């Protein structure tokens, strides 16, 4: 009751003196308390969304039936093969910061979208290794493409293609799932199925593989022994921390150039060891799992997981603090689904591709403060509560 009264007073703008104890404000992770979802009910061409790419005020999303432009809070346009797109299944979208062009990886080739026009590249019409593409990334004038036959690179200035497969690179298997340039390291990282994390040195023009010391064994002999598993599903690079993150179906690995940092569900706040993709920036990494979206502040070892609540329509936030204690909150809105495929950042907002739609996560600083305040009050009074959702309901009445 005390926590509920506090939330109501704060929501009504009534001043309240708060005696806030640890964790201090600087140690608290950001919370996304508002979710806006884009599904087939409001214009998406398919419920399964594979990727999202922020482009200034616009957002592009790849689905199983074309790619979508989100603008001014709505689905503004859908592009499909009838419009010139090479294939309807869109797995990855990269925005060229130099030109504004889009490079779109599909299950039938690569499309360049420039000035409203498509130019398509396939294995038969270009130097592309394979038409089944999982990842696309930009590095200066180069487009890097992860395919099921290896990694391709297109020089957009000269039109020259360079390809790497098991024949000229240390790929145990050629199936590549993602690529991530590391410009301040002069490297590019590739996620290779069964081949681990492969590192390409742009100056020396050589590949270096990082593999699991116990190969395909689904076990971790030592916590930070090396790459957590040889089957790498995707890769992300954080330039601020100079950390590369590899997602696997058996946990999360981070590499700082010297040491490995591995995370499993059993000893962290990670929602699931089955991870489809990571996304990283500013000393934080987000893990897109089959059981929710997990955030890790690498410096403080604080986790936040977002998932739909079992209480229909509500969202659940679970914070795992460095000492292992957990705090759980509920919000009035939630992610479209708990199966997360990928995501991107748009300023402080996040865009999340799920199996049932695209979700837009928004920080609301007042509600965030309200949640933490309620947590402190609830702890002092021994309450377990669904703080924000309860306050929102009381405001509506």
MOLINPE-V460513 format. One record per run of one state. SS is the DSSP state (A for helix, B for strand, O for the rest). FROM is the first residue (numbers start at 1). TO is the last residue. Records with the same first field share a line. If there is no record, write none. Layout:
SS = FROM-TO / FROM-TO
//
This chain:
O = 1-1 / 12-24 / 28-31 / 39-39 / 43-48 / 56-57 / 64-65 / 72-73 / 80-80 / 84-89 / 96-101 / 107-108 / 115-116 / 122-132 / 140-141 / 148-149 / 156-160 / 165-175 / 186-186 / 193-195 / 202-205 / 211-231 / 239-242 / 249-250 / 256-259 / 264-264 / 268-274 / 282-283 / 290-291 / 298-301 / 309-314 / 321-325 / 332-339 / 347-348 / 355-356 / 364-364 / 382-386 / 397-397
A = 2-11 / 25-27 / 40-42 / 81-83 / 183-185 / 265-267 / 365-381 / 387-396
B = 32-38 / 49-55 / 58-63 / 66-71 / 74-79 / 90-95 / 102-106 / 109-114 / 117-121 / 133-139 / 142-147 / 150-155 / 161-164 / 176-182 / 187-192 / 196-201 / 206-210 / 232-238 / 243-248 / 251-255 / 260-263 / 275-281 / 284-289 / 292-297 / 302-308 / 315-320 / 326-331 / 340-346 / 349-354 / 357-363
//
